[in-house]
Amino acid sequence: MSIVIETTVGDVTVDLFLKERPLTCQNFMKLCKMKYYNGCTFHFIQKDFIAQTGDPTNSGKGGCSVFGLIENRQKSSQSEMIEIERKPKLKHNKFGLISMVNNGENQCGSQFFFTLANSLEYLDDFHSVFGIVVEGFEFLIKLNETICDDLHKPYQDIMITHTVILVDPLPDIPGLIIPVESPKINFNDLINSDRIGIGEELIEQDKNLEEIDEELKDKEAKQRALVLEMIGDIPDAEIKPPENVLFVCKLNPVTQEEDLEIIFSRFGKILSCEIIKDQKSGESLQYGFIEFDKKEDCEKAYFKMDNVLIDDRRIHVDFSQSVSKLRWLGKGRGMIITDENNQIPKNLSLITVENIRTHRR
């Protein structure tokens, strides 16, 4: 029994130990035939240990046996699993073995892993070896060299795209549904994840983990901005506050704009100071914006005023990266996007304070 597993970083061919692990091999083979593994990512990779996949939820907590799928039982039911086969004993003693994952109750479903080291015999009494890699060791080397976070999740998605059965001597299980063609993989799920997506530029090898983390945080921030754009909170995903405007929050409801302006004016000339109020009640929403004449004064206020006590409340101040596309129009007038020449385009409506409230919190 041989199966080719195609992935986004290479292909691997495995031979299954049908004689020693008949039930496990039948389960794995028929799951492959159902294209159950298409779209599964490697959610756990630890160098010189294992690379784990086989969970269609890509969380490490899902998956079930082919028998559970056929019976259409609930996902939480133990009957969706099969018993771990341990006799005869097969050791985790080679690089490139394939083993079924024990769910903690001596049962397994669909999750499996490749061994990335030669001496992992301490896994013998828990998991179950059922095959070995015969071609595609370059793929295993790539897995072993994959850069992962502290939870051993790869920074860049690695996905099973297809499985090809080369030899299948087993009859199909009654009720087994074999798709006419492979199901289409929803790559949008991976594009919208917090990982570096498939097809994106590979991480440069000379970057350290801090730099990679920064890349992922930047990607996540851009995705959140796109969501805000789609739901109408901001008109452009690239929108960011101007350089000379400071955001102030956690204010005491009794704090007045005049008081705030006097306190912050020691850092420089203030063009506008506005505390945002509820449109109906007129009550303070406990945050606002202070527009300085100079960017440098705004920065000084940022570094000096965070967590300062005003009217018995410790305030929080913040400002973000700015772009030339925004122009602050002053108190009560909001912002407007400008063009590349910092000019206001025709037929473009204002971004009011109410529109950007969610984005600025």
HELIX and SHEET records of a PDB file:
HELIX    1   1 PRO A   22  LYS A   33  1                                  12    
HELIX    2   2 VAL A   66  GLU A   71  1                                   6    
HELIX    3   3 GLN A   78  GLU A   80  5                                   3    
HELIX    4   4 GLU A  121  LEU A  123  5                                   3    
HELIX    5   5 PHE A  137  ASN A  144  1                                   8    
HELIX    6   6 ASN A  188  ILE A  191  1                                   4    
HELIX    7   7 LEU A  209  ILE A  231  1                                  23    
HELIX    8   8 GLU A  257  PHE A  264  1                                   8    
HELIX    9   9 SER A  265  PHE A  267  5                                   3    
HELIX   10  10 LYS A  295  MET A  305  1                                  11    
HELIX   11  11 VAL A  353  ARG A  360  1                                   8    
SHEET    1   A 8 PHE A  44  GLN A  46  0                                        
SHEET    2   A 8 ILE A  50  THR A  53 -1                                        
SHEET    3   A 8 PHE A 112  THR A 115 -1                                        
SHEET    4   A 8 LEU A  97  MET A 100 -1                                        
SHEET    5   A 8 SER A 128  GLU A 135 -1                                        
SHEET    6   A 8 GLY A  10  LEU A  16 -1                                        
SHEET    7   A 8 SER A   2  THR A   7 -1                                        
SHEET    8   A 8 ILE A 160  VAL A 167 -1                                        
SHEET    1   B 2 ILE A  82  GLU A  83  0                                        
SHEET    2   B 2 GLN A 107  CYS A 108 -1                                        
SHEET    1   C 4 ILE A 270  LYS A 277  0                                        
SHEET    2   C 4 SER A 284  PHE A 292 -1                                        
SHEET    3   C 4 VAL A 245  CYS A 249 -1                                        
SHEET    4   C 4 HIS A 316  ASP A 318 -1                                        
SHEET    1   D 2 LEU A 309  ILE A 310  0                                        
SHEET    2   D 2 ARG A 313  ARG A 314 -1                                        
SHEET    1   E 2 LEU A 326  TRP A 328  0                                        
SHEET    2   E 2 MET A 335  ILE A 337 -1                                        
END                                                                             
